Amino acid sequence: MRLRLAVAVLSIAFAACDSTAAQNAAATTKAPSPAPVRALPNCNEPTTAVFAVRVNAANGGVSGDSIFCVAASGIRDFNTRLLEWPVQSRQLLTADSRSIVQVDGGNVDGSNVVGIFNPRSGDGRALGTLSSLGIGDPGPLEAVLSPDGTQLALGGAHKVLKRTLATVPTDRWLMPLRWTTAGIIATKVGFDGIADLDLLSIDPTTGTISVLSPGPHNQLVISPTGKFFASTTHLDLGDGPTLRYPWQNAIDLTDADGQTRRIVSEKNHWFTPLDVSDGGQVLFSSDSQTDPVAPDMGLYLAQADGHLNLELPSAFSGQWVVARFLNGSNALVAHLVGGAGTVQSGLGVQVVQMCTDADAACQVQWSGDVVYNGRWPTLMTSIVMLPAAA
């Protein structure tokens, strides 16, 4: 099936809370979800990140998705707050310090309601169902907010929201990653796989598409303002058996001028870039596929000068799930608890104070874990690091 895919822009004007047209459109297909109920006090200020956790409960517990906010700057300053109740299927799409955008339901089928709420006051409203906004087919869904927080770019199958901004007339999806002062940075992806086919820039006024870097870019992550991106590739190093995809045994870092350098490569190692800073630092995991983890596998920090530090070693394959820079020496990290697969007992979230140089006397430190108990797959499904409030 060939789909005409789009990225579109909606003016959200959250503070006014008068989106009559969007609410009426939603009401014709499905009643809007009620505004979220705040279960704990307002987020501590300044809020650092918003993340979603999907718990697969055990022993008769409740399964579903919850959205949390984080205020953190280091291992002694780490607080989380639950933002919504009750637990239900939902997806966190994007956020800034003033607005959090979510879509209800675990699968995109057109009936899902896109909602927005203020993390400070808890006030919320529905923007409409996906079908009323133009998305009816299943597939990936991503969104970004404009730097001033007044517009939402939503990417998925077919036209979306009020006006089509850009389209790709192939069986591809446009997934917005960042909205920078230079434009909306997006990737062109397929329904399945680990490759982003092209890295694109979309003019938010004209919809003009420019190719920033032709793909494929496997497991791509991009820095906050788009100055760098990291991706993986397969080199013929004589690796052993693979489960599904070729070993991603090398990571490349590319700057805004298109200059690429390899930061790591090794036989029988599956590398996953987790975050890139605007200074060119890279957080990544080194893992196995079919073998027990090796002593050199774990969570790494690659400095801009090329120096690599093993911050936290792995006890089992798949341990390190998410990592995001808080600053140059601290990261917010999510990891599996208990083990992978059937032995998983939960998901831990902590702040890690990293060693940023080759000083042998340096010791990595970390905060206490916030643990979400649940069996596999209990995961952090989305995280948005917030820019400073305007």
Buried (B, 14 or more C-beta within 10 A) or exposed (E): EEBEBBBBBBEBEBEEEEBEEBBEBBBEBBEBBEBBEBBEEBBBEEBBBBBBBBBBBBEEEEBBBBBBBBBBEBBEBBEBBBBBEEBBBBBBBBBBBBBBBBBBBBEBBBBBBBBBBBBBEBBBBBBBBBBBBBBBBEBBBBBBBBBEBBBBBBBBBBBBBBEBBBBBEEEBBBBBBBBBEBBBBBBBBBBEEBBBBBBBBBBBEEBEBEEBBEBBBBBBBBBBBBBBBBBBBBBEEEBEEBEEBBBBBBBBBBEBEEEEEEBBBBEBBBBBBBBBBEEBBBBBBBBBBEEEBBEEBBBBBBBBEEEBBBBBBBBBBBBBBBBBBBEBBBBBBBBBBBBBEEEBBBBBBBBBBBBBEEEEEEEBBBBEBBBBBBBBBBBBBBBBBBEEEE
